[in-house]
Amino acid sequence: MIDAYIKSSLENLFYYLNKPIIHLGSSALSVLSIIIIIVSIFLLFYVSAKVKNLLTRKVFKKYNIEDNTSLSIASLVRYIIIVLGLIIILQSAGVNLSSLAILFGALGVGIGFGLQSITNNFISGIVILFEKPIKLGDRVEVGGFEEQIEGRVENISARATTILTNDNISVIVPNSEFISSRVINWSHKEQCVRFKIPVGVSYASDVRLVERLLIEVANECPDVLRSPPPAVRFMEFGNSALIFELRAWSESLVHKKGKLISDLNFGIIEKFRENKIEIPFPQRDLHLKGGFENIKQ
């Protein structure tokens, strides 16, 4: 009696699970089919992510392929796996893809309007991965002058790029910003970057002594490269000072340019004070003409 009840319950359960509830043209989906599709899609995304990680961390590293190139190839492989996997899953579930032509057309209209921003960022991400205007580890500045973001590129995904600032804040920047906005890449080709530090000294200063002291400051800084060597340029005769510019190369502090500039400024002011080189305050000369004799007390 109990066995018959269980058998009857199972038959009813399978009946309802296999009962079509969604019709797509000539295709019909049951509850069981929908469950299988959802689980399969979840597994597809999980496996594709694992394949991407396997390629970037094991396979490509074995052949010494550049990180950004390996990321581009691995991301493309993942997208291909996802697209092919979705087609196989839907066809295996009995979905006739030709019957979805109208649905895909509607989605195309939606992408053209409501999803335009997402599509733009996705295409921009593909352009970034293959053109390589930026790559992992680069020091970049992106955005306008008022809302400029500066930091190290931590991750490049299909929709957005993660930039880690010196304040340890992760900023998620849409990929389209790197295509449509001005981007400064401090380490696009190599990590060696030249820094320029302006310095003003009194008109009474010995200019050759100033030049020698600035070179000494640069050579005493451990983060300044000896090759290319540091240099000093006499830039202009300012309103209240002679303007020099110390030019120093570094590759160890590209991601901390503020520290390098600060270290050099500390060294400059200490060296100038030791050698009695004056750094003048901004000043204005006021010339008064006659005519005060007519002013009554």
Secondary structure, DSSP 8 states (H G I E B T S, - for coil): -HHHHHHHHHHHHHHHHSSEEEEETTEEEEHHHHHHHHHHHHHHHHHHHHHHHHIIIIIHHHTT--HHHHHHHHHHHHHHHHHHHHHHHHHHTT--GGGGHHHHHHHHHHHHTTTHHHHHHHHHHHHHHHH-SS-TT-EEEES-SSS-EEEEEEEE-SSEEEEE-TTS-EEEEETHHHHHS-EEETTSS-S-EEEEEEEEE-TTS-HHHHHHHHHHHHHH-TTS-SSS--EEEEEEE-SSSEEEEEEEEESSSGGGHHHHHHHHHHHHHHHHHHTT-------------S-GGGS--
